[in-house]
């Protein structure tokens, strides 16, 4: 089963690598992000606002710019190097997905099928050839789901703070994902979890740490986002 999953992932990886040069486009968003990333590592300009959303005055998380500065610096501003960097990073999250699926179902067949279908899915394949901030959500989500599963299985403060951090990183990738915080009460009701002050505090600490740039921006710009 591991061999089947490996073959499926290899096919997905080859497909991504082959089509990336022809499908990696450089438009306004990519130029804006590249300019901001260049300013960070070259001019030491440290922004606190990320890419603008469709709502005037509201921005996505700035983490994307700091993350993007790494491949641009390593690749000497080469856009294709950055594209391949993201592609490899996304494929490195597949073992986390496989681990989670196997712990959920304890079945190698299901694990192999799930990982293969995910790697070949249109959403995943598109993300391997799209240099934009929402791509970070595919990096954060497997970890978020893993921490959620561990917390639901056995409540503890360690996983609570990790869930908060992962939720914050998800929101950093795209502000619209703040909506998913509304699902937290549903988890407690469906899985009959106990509300514990310590764990709620740890979750809040993790979330606020990951969203600290949003808080800083609100202070600096006098609540403009609110």
C-alpha positions in Angstrom: 0.0 0.0 0.0 2.9 2.4 0.7 4.3 1.6 -2.7 0.9 2.4 -4.3 0.7 5.7 -2.5 4.4 6.5 -3.4 3.7 5.8 -7.1 0.5 8.0 -7.0 2.4 10.8 -5.3 5.3 10.4 -7.8 2.9 10.7 -10.7 1.4 13.8 -9.2 4.9 15.3 -8.5 6.0 14.6 -12.1 2.8 16.2 -13.4 3.4 19.3 -11.3 7.0 19.7 -12.4 6.2 19.2 -16.1 3.4 21.7 -16.2 4.8 24.3 -13.8 7.0 26.2 -16.4 3.9 26.7 -18.7 1.3 27.4 -16.0 3.3 29.6 -13.6 2.0 33.1 -14.4 3.3 36.4 -13.2 0.5 39.0 -12.9 -0.1 42.1 -10.7 -0.5 40.1 -7.5 2.8 38.3 -8.0 4.6 41.5 -8.9 3.3 43.2 -5.8 4.3 40.3 -3.6 7.7 40.0 -5.2 8.3 43.7 -4.6 7.4 43.4 -1.0 9.5 40.3 -0.5 12.5 42.0 -2.1 12.1 44.9 0.2 12.3 42.7 3.2 15.5 40.8 2.5 17.2 43.5 0.4 16.2 46.8 2.0 15.2 45.5 5.5 11.8 47.0 5.0 9.5 45.3 7.5 5.8 45.6 6.5 2.9 44.8 8.9 0.2 44.7 6.2 -0.2 41.8 3.9 -1.9 41.7 0.4 -5.2 43.6 0.1 -8.5 41.8 0.2 -11.5 42.5 -1.9 -12.7 44.8 0.9 -11.1 48.2 0.9 -8.9 48.8 3.9 -8.8 45.1 4.9 -5.7 43.1 4.4 -4.6 39.4 4.5 -1.8 38.4 6.9 1.7 39.8 6.2 3.3 36.4 6.9 3.1 35.7 3.2 5.5 38.5 2.4 8.1 37.2 5.0 7.7 33.7 3.8 8.1 34.7 0.2 11.2 36.6 1.0 13.0 33.3 1.6 12.8 31.6 -1.8 13.3 35.0 -3.6 16.5 35.5 -1.6 17.7 31.9 -2.1 16.9 32.0 -5.8 18.2 35.5 -6.5 14.8 36.9 -7.4 14.1 34.0 -9.8 10.3 33.6 -10.0 10.5 30.0 -11.3 12.8 29.0 -8.4 10.1 30.4 -6.0 7.5 28.4 -7.9 9.5 25.1 -7.5 10.2 26.0 -3.9 6.4 26.2 -3.1 5.8 23.0 -5.1 8.2 21.0 -3.1 6.9 22.5 0.2 3.4 21.4 -0.6 4.5 17.9 -1.4 6.3 17.7 1.9 3.0 18.2 3.7 1.7 14.9 2.2 3.2 12.7 4.9 1.3 14.7 7.5 -1.9 14.1 5.6 -1.1 10.4 5.3 -0.3 10.1 9.0 -3.6 11.8 10.0 -5.6 9.6 7.6 -4.0 6.4 9.0 -4.6 7.4 12.6 -8.2 8.1 11.8 -9.0 4.9 9.9 -6.0 2.6 10.8 -6.2 1.2 7.2 -3.4 1.3 4.8 -5.7 1.0 1.8 -7.7 4.1 2.8 -4.5 6.0 3.6 -2.9 5.2 0.2 -6.1 6.1 -1.7 -6.6 9.4 0.2 -3.1 10.6 -0.2 -3.0 9.7 -3.9 -6.4 11.4 -4.6 -5.3 14.5 -2.7 -2.0 14.8 -4.5 -3.8 14.5 -7.9 -6.7 16.7 -7.0 -7.3 19.9 -9.0 -7.0 22.1 -5.9 -3.6 20.7 -4.9 -2.3 20.6 -8.4 -3.4 24.2 -9.0 -1.7 25.3 -5.8 1.6 23.9 -6.8 1.6 26.3 -9.8 0.1 29.4 -8.1 2.4 31.8 -6.2 -0.2 33.5 -4.1 -0.9 33.9 -0.3 -3.8 31.3 -0.2 -1.3 28.6 -1.0 -0.1 28.9 2.6 -3.4 27.5 3.7 -2.6 24.1 2.2 0.6 24.1 4.3 -1.2 25.0 7.6 -4.4 22.9 7.1 -2.9 19.4 7.5 -1.3 20.4 10.8 -4.4 22.1 12.0 -6.5 19.0 11.3 -3.9 16.8 13.0 -3.8 19.0 16.2 -7.6 19.1 16.2 -7.9 15.3 16.0 -5.3 14.9 18.8 -7.2 17.4 21.0 -10.5 15.7 20.3 -9.0 12.3 21.2 -7.4 13.6 24.4 -7.8 17.2 25.6 -4.6 18.8 26.7 -3.1 22.3 26.8 -0.2 21.5 24.4 -2.5 20.7 21.5 -4.8 23.6 22.4 -2.0 26.1 21.9 -0.9 24.3 18.7 -4.5 24.6 17.4 -4.5 28.3 18.1 -1.2 28.8 16.2 -2.4 26.7 13.3 -5.7 28.6 13.1 -3.8 31.8 13.2 -1.5 30.7 10.3 -4.6 29.7 8.3 -6.1 33.2 8.8 -2.7 34.7 7.9 -2.9 33.0 4.6 -6.4 34.4 3.8 -8.4 36.6 6.1 -11.7 35.0 5.0 -10.7 31.9 6.9 -11.5 33.7 10.2 -14.9 32.3 9.5 -13.7 28.8 10.6 -13.4 30.0 14.2 -17.2 29.8 14.3 -16.9 26.0 14.1 -15.1 25.7 17.5 -18.4 25.6 19.5 -19.7 22.9 17.1 -16.6 20.7 17.9 -17.3 21.0 21.6 -21.0 20.1 21.1 -20.5 17.2 18.7 -17.6 15.6 20.4 -18.9 16.4 23.9 -15.7 18.1 25.0 -15.3 19.8 28.4 -14.6 23.5 28.5 -11.4 24.0 30.5 -10.1 27.5 31.3 -6.5 26.5 31.0 -6.9 25.0 27.5 -9.0 28.0 26.3 -6.2 30.3 27.6 -3.5 28.3 25.8 -5.6 28.3 22.6 -6.1 32.1 22.8 -2.3 32.6 23.4 -1.5 30.6 20.3 -4.1 32.3 18.2 -3.0 35.8 19.3 0.7 35.0 18.7 -0.1 34.0 15.1 -2.4 37.0 14.6 -0.1 39.5 16.3 0.7 41.3 13.0 -3.1 41.9 12.6 -3.2 43.4 16.1 -0.1 45.5 15.5 -1.6 46.8 12.2 -4.9 47.7 14.0 -3.0 49.7 16.7 -0.8 51.5 14.1 -3.7 52.3 11.8 -6.2 53.0 14.6 -8.6 50.2 14.0 -8.9 50.6 10.3 -9.4 46.9 9.6 -12.2 46.8 12.2 
